[in-house]
Amino acid sequence: MASSKDYLNFIIEQLSEADDITYRAMMGEYILYSRGKVFGGIYDDRFLVKQTKSSNAMMPDAPKELPYEGAKEMLLVENVDDKEFLSELVNSMAAELPEPKKKKAK
């Protein structure tokens, strides 16, 4: 089941206070970026984030779910109505995530 554009738009609006949020559509789902770093995505109308030190600390009881078959488990964000929490979550995660790899010039 693909994710709806309406749910994506809702999550993007909820993340409006976080730093530099962008997204990219991929096979009916949406990959989410903060400061150019992948931190999570929208999968089957579920907002999932990578497991990092801060995401695990801020959501210790969050269910772990697979975004798709064969992927690493991610954390399900259930508190999607709290913009302040989401901003703090994403900004703290982005600080921990590695910088994106530079693409080689052809």
Residue, then its C-alpha position, 0 to 999 in steps of 0.5 A: m500500500a502506498s502512502s497518501k500525499d495527504y498524510l505526507n503533507f500533514i507530517i511535513e506541516q507538523l515538522s515545520e519547526a524542525d531544521d531544513i526538512t525535505y522529502r523525496a518520493m520513492m516507490g510510493e513512499y516518501i524519504l524524509y531529510s533534515r539538513g540533507k540527512v535521511f532521518g526517516g520516512i512515510y511508509d504505508d501512512r506511518f511516520l517512521v524514524k531511524q533508531t539513534k541515541s536520541s530517538n531511542a531516548m525520546m521514544p523508549d516505548a515506541p514500537k519497532e516496525l519494518p518500513y518494507e521487507g528486508a529493511k532495518e527496524m525503525l521507530l514508529v512515531e505515534n506522537v505526531d500531533d506535538k510539533e515541539f516534540l517532533s522538532e526536538l526529535v528531528n533536530s537532535m537526530a540530525a545532529e547525530l546522523p552522518e553527513p551525506k556521502k559526496k557524489k563523485a564527479k563524472 
